[in-house]
Amino acid sequence: MAATISQALYGISYGLLLFMLAAGLTLIFSMMGVLNFAHASFYMLGAYVAYQISTWIGFWAALVLAPLVLFLLGAAVERWGLRRVHKWGHVPELLFTFGVSYIIVELVQVIWGRAAVPYRVPPELDGPVDWLQRFDITFPEYRMFMMAVAIAMLVAIWLLLTRTRIGLVIQAALTHPQQVEALGHNVPRVFMLVFGGGCALAGLAGVVGGNAFVTEPAMAGTVGAIVFVVIVVGGMGSLAGAFIAALAIGLLESFGKVSDWSFAKLANALGLTVDAATPGYEVLRLTLAQVAPVLPYLVLVLILIVRPKGLLGTRED
């Protein structure tokens, strides 16, 4: 029981990290209709910026300053790059963000090198959670901190969009940009702030995720594909859908990596006879742990077949 709870906590913490990334990407897409292929690169850059700041003035300063740096960088990319491409349609926007992702990766390698950097967990959080050990559950304090940051971010986004004036302007500009502009609001500036805010959320995920995993140039490619799975499964433009999908995929990967169940064993448990004489038995005898990296993409394919809009999708472009 303790091992199951521990594995569930690992899955939830990973899922919440995925949600931190997916939230920024979802906000940008729902607001601007732009599928930002550079989003995972901003995540990686957030980890590197946090590493550099932490070597100068500590992790806690990096937790605040790195997302601000990413916000300014994202706002600049939208203001002097994406906005000029926007009038040509979605394909040039995709190509632009695709190019930005490569530029960021190359700049990171030029500045910090190709090898992983020693971005460490802060010493005060480098240990197990004491109160969980009373129940024989071993879970790192830093993972618990990651979960707290993700939940705080979720609450902050909800309050911003539903309880503030700027949130009302953002939601109105989403569906009625011309009317919002007629009321005197600068819609292009709102778009710039939203794009910068989405990049800041990616940067925040990089700050708390870079030292929990490995901070290296390949981290953008590693997590980028999974994030796109999350937003497609959850539904393009749906924050609630992204939250549900991120937790589901986090738990699926966490339990899948330690499961010895195979498709053959599952079939036999359901009353189907599967043995060595069954066609394709070599594939069916693979365990979930062996195919765990493929499971999120299998879910993606099934969702696209059964419900192309995703779990809570509201938008098709």
DAPETA-V561401 format. One record per helix or strand of 2 or more residues. SS is the DSSP state (H for helix, E for strand). FROM is the first residue (numbers start at 0). TO is the last residue. If there is no record, write none. Layout:
BEGIN
ss,from,to
SS,FROM,TO
SS,FROM,TO
END
This chain:
BEGIN
ss,from,to
H,1,31
H,38,56
H,58,85
H,89,111
H,122,124
H,129,132
H,140,162
H,164,174
H,176,181
H,186,209
H,218,233
H,238,255
H,262,268
H,280,283
H,287,305
END
